[in-house]
Amino acid sequence: MCHFPRAPGHAAKRKALTMGEILGIGLSHYPGLAATDADMASPLRGRLRDPGVPDGVKDPATWPELMQVEWGDDHGAAGAAVHREALVAGFDQCRAAIDDFNPDVVVIWGDDQYENFQEDVIPPFSILAYPDTVMKPWSHLAHSSAMSGRANAWGETEETEITIKGSPDVARWLTGKLLNQGIDVAYAYQPLHHPNLAHAFLNTVLFLDYHRRGFPYPVIAFPVNAYGKRVVCQRGFSLPWGEEVEFDPPSSPPWRFMQVGAAVVRAFKESDLRVALIASASWSHAFMVDKTYRMQPDIESDRVLYQALLNGDYDVWRNRTLDDMDASGQQELLNWCTLVGAMEELGRSSPDWSTMVDSYAFNSPKVFAVWNA
């Protein structure tokens, strides 16, 4: 049993543990939620400006009914308000579960879209053993094209600061436990190319603190290479239709992500920690779905995986191929594969609460899920 010191008064709130306890959370770090309603549909607007996309595909009359409703006659502004309400409700549910659980540490699995890791190294899996970090979200997110030059929904300035608490001692310990299990995870004590935390991790904290009450829990960022063959050549985003690139090597397959999640659970079971494991990602991303000219997500494919999640049929996730995920724009679902593997290792057959928020005009469906400890 590995024991870690707590902040003064933290451990007094509950009895001592004889084995680590684990909460599972799935959510989204969709950058559009950080934007204003008028700007939330900017990825779709970008596709509509792409001269390589056929005019017929751009015609709203050919779109699914939900997409037409979301787009409306104001280019998505009113639809964005409806979408925001659903997403904030999902984040509030997840935040309530986290607060009730009162974790000692929060581990976030997210993708790095050519932000901290670039041409010099693309690790399949890595742990960032960072200390407490003071961030300026609207300055640091300028390093990601997701929010560069866009106003944010809170009206905060580039000088706005937040502190994200770290847990370098637990991060180092976890790295060692994974290496001892044969999980070849990289680690870092300081940023490489990004000034602090990439948007998958920063947005997760910002959205879990949507109402700006503070986020007091130490965070360990656990970046994974979800974008695989598109991470460097496309910088983790979309390209103009018809532009060809030389693909990079692939990411690890879904089953390996599940193995990593299971190994993390085995490690924390040997501790006395209360741990929240979070997978942060929307589901199929329209801007990565070639079969729709990158105009629409693959919601039907998402529904298959979502039903398997509800049924606890984790073999559906394990047997998903990278080609399947690439064709459906589901690269970021590899983040969720790690969580799925963790929940399977814990013997949790289905979420205790979950919801799927369908969307076409706002790039992707979003799923929220809670597996109680």
N, C-alpha and C positions, 0 to 999 in steps of 0.2 A: 504494500500500500504506500503510495506516494502522497505526502501531505504538503500543502502549500499554505503560506500565510495569507490571511485575509486583511482587508482594510479594517481599522478599528471599528468595532460594533457590528461589522457585517455578519460574522459567524454567529453572533449572539442571537440573531433573529430566528435561528432554527437549530435543531439538534444536529450533532456531529454525524457524518455519514460514514458507513463502513464500506461503501462502494460508490463510485461516481454515479450521479443521476443525469439523465440526458433528455432534453427537450428538442424536438425536431420542428423546424419551421421552413416553409417554402414561400417565396415571394418574388417580386420583380424589382429591378432597379431602372425601369423605363425612364430614360432622360426626359421624355415629353411631359411627365408629371411635374418636373422641376420648372418647365417653361410656363408661360401664360397660356390661357385657353386659346387665344388668337394664334398662337404659335405651335400648338401641340401637334398639328398635322403636318409639320414641315417636312418629314421624310416623304410623305405622299406628294406634296407639292414639288419636291425635287424630282420625283419620278415623272410627274406630269410635264416638267420642263425638259426632260431628256428627249432629244430629237430621234434617238434610235428606237424608242418605244412606239409601236404602231398606234395610229390615231384611234382605231377601233377599240383598243385596249384601254385607252385613256377616256373614252366616252362614258360618263356616269350612267347612261342608260343601259350599259352592258354589265354593270357592277351588281353584286349581290344586294338584296334589299337592305340589309343592315348597313352596308357600306354607303349606300345612297342616303340613308337616314342620317348617318354620322356626318357625312359631308355636307348635306343640306344645301342651302343657297348662300351660306356664309363661309364656305371653305373649311368647315369643321369646327368653327368657334363654339356654337351652341352644343354640338355633339361632344366637344371636349369637356364642357362643364358636367355633362352627364357621366362621361367616362371617369372624370376626376372623382366625382362623388363615390362611384363604385370602388375605385382604387383606394381612396382614403379609408373607406369602410373596411376594406381588406387589411390595410396596414394597421388600423386601430385594433382589429381583432388579434392580429399577430402581436402587437405591442402589449395588449392586455395579457396574453399568454406568457410573454416574456416577463412582465412585471410580476405576475402571480408566481412565476417560477423563481424569480430573483437569482439569476445565474451568477456564478463567480467569474465566468468568462464566456464570451460569445465568439464562436468560430464561423467565419463567413466564407463560403465557397463562391467565387465569382471569376469571370473571365477578364483577362487583360487584353484589351484591343489595341495593341501596339502603343501602349502608354508607358509602362515601366520597362517592359521587355521588348526589345527591338532586334535589329540585325545581329547584335553581338551575342545574344543568348535568348533562346525561347525554351524555358524549362517546361516539361509536361505538367509537373506539380511543384509548388513551392510554398513555403511558409515564411511570412514576413514577421520576424521577431522584433517589431518596432516598440519603442517606449511610447509614453503619452505624446501625442502629436497635435500641435496647434495648426489648424488649417484655415485658409481663406477659400471657402468653397467656390466662389464665383470668380476668383482669380485662378485657382488651380484647375477648375474644370475647363478653362480656356485651352488647356493642353489636350482636351478631347473635343473632337469636332461635334460631339453630341450637343454641347451647350455653347460653343464658341460664339461670342457676339450676341447672345440672346438674353433677353430679360428673364428674370426668374419669378416664380409665382408668389414669393414672399416679399418682393420688392427690396430685397437685401442688396447691399452694395459690394463692390470688390474688396472693401476693407472689412466686411463682416468676418468675424472669426468664430470658430468652434474648436473645442478640444475633444479629440477622440482618444479615450484612454487605451493604453496598450497593456500587454501582459507578456513581456519578453521572456520571463522565467518559464512560464507555462509553454510558450512557443518553442523554446529550446528543448524543453523536456519532451514535448510532443514529437518534435523532429527526431530525437533520438529513439523514441519508442517506435516510430514508423520505420526508421532505418533498420532497427533490430528485427522488424517483421519482414524485411525484404522489400519495403516500399522505398524506392530511390527518389526521395523528395529533396529538392533543393531548399536552401534557406538563405535569408538575407537579414542583416541588422540595420541597413539603411537603404533608401531609395536609389535607383539607378538612373533612369531617364525622366521619371515623373517626380515632381517635387514632394509628393506625399503618397496618398492612396488613390489608385485609379477609380474611375467613376462607378464601377460595379460595387465597390465597398463604401465609398463616400456617399453615393446616392442611397444605399441601403440604410445607413445611419440617418441621413437627412429625412428619409421618408418614414422610418420608424419613429422619428421625432417630428412628424409633420406639424404638430401643434406647438412646437418649440417649448417643450417642458424640460428638455435636457435628456441626454442618454448616458446614464451613469455607469454602464457596464464595460469592462475591459474587452477590447476587440482584438482578435487575431485574424488578419487577412490571409486567406489560403488561395492564392491565384492558381487557376488551372488553364491549360492551353485548350480552350474550347473551339477556337476558330481554326485551328489546325492548318490545313493547306492554304487558307486564305488570310492568315494572320499578318504576314509580312507583305506579301505581294499585293494585298488589298487593304492593308493596314486595319484589318478587322471590320471594314465597312463595305459599302457597295461601290461599284464602278459604273461609269456610263455604259449603257447597253451596247454590246458589240465590241467593247475593248477587251482584248485578250491579254492574259498574263501567264507567266510561268509559275505554276503552283509550288507551294512549299511542301515539305514533308507533312504527313497527317498528324492529327492528335492521337492520343491513345484511344482504344475502342471503348464503347460504353461499359462493357463488363469490367474493364480495368478501373474505371472511375468508381464502379460499385465496390470493387475490392478495396480501393483506397478508403472509401467511406466506412466499410466494415472494420478496417484496421484502426481507424480513428476511434471508433466505438470501443474496440478491445483495449486500446491504450487508456482511454478515460475511465473505463471500468476499474482500472487498477489504481485510480486516484480517489481522493475524497472531495472531488469538485462537482459542483452543479454546472453543467455545460449546456448552452443552447447552440445547436448546430443549424446553420442557416444556409440554404441554397438560394442564391439570388440570381434570377433571370426570368425574363418573359419567355413565352414559348415561341412558336415559329415566327421568324422575322421576315416581313414582306420583302425587305430590301435584299434578302439573300435567296429568295425563291425564284429560280430562273424560269420554271414552268409557268409562272404568272407574269413574266416580264418584270419581276421584282415589284409588282404593284400590289399583290395581295399575299397574306400569310396562308399557310396550309392548315386551316382550322380543322378539316376532316381528319387529317393525320394526328393533330393534337388531341382530338377527342378520343382517338383510339388509345393513346398513351394515358390520357386522363382517366378513362374508364378502367384501364389496367391498374392505375394508381389507387382508385377507389376500391377495386376488387382485391388489392394486395397481390396482384398477379405480376410479380416482379420479374418473372422470366421474359415477359414481353419487352421490358426495358433492357434486360441483359442481352437479349438476342437481336436487338436493334443494331443495324450496321451503320458505319459512318457514311456510306453512300446513301442510305435511306435518310439519315439526318441531314445530310448536305442537300439532297433533293428537296427536302421540305423546309429548309431554312431553320433547322432545329439545332444548330451548332451549340447555342447556349444551354440547351437542355442537358448537355453533358455536366453542367453544374448540378442539376437536379439528380443526375444519375448517381453522383457521389452521396447525396442525401438518401436516395432510395436504397443504396447499398447499406448505409448506416442503419436505416429503419428496419431493413430485413435482418441485419445482424442482431438487432434488439428484439426481434420477433414481433414487431408491430405490423399487423397485416393491412391496415388502412388508416388514413388520417382520422383523427377525432373530429376535425372540422375542416371543411374545404369548400372553395368556390372557384368557378371558372368564369372569367369576364371576357366574353367574346368581343373581338374588334377587328375590323378590316382597315378603317381609315387611320387608325392610330398604331399602325405598324405590326401589332401582334396581339394575340390573346394573352391575358395575364391570369395566372393561377396562384391562389393563396392556400396554404395548408398548414395545419398544426397537428403534430403527434405529441400528445401530452406525455410527461414523464411517468 
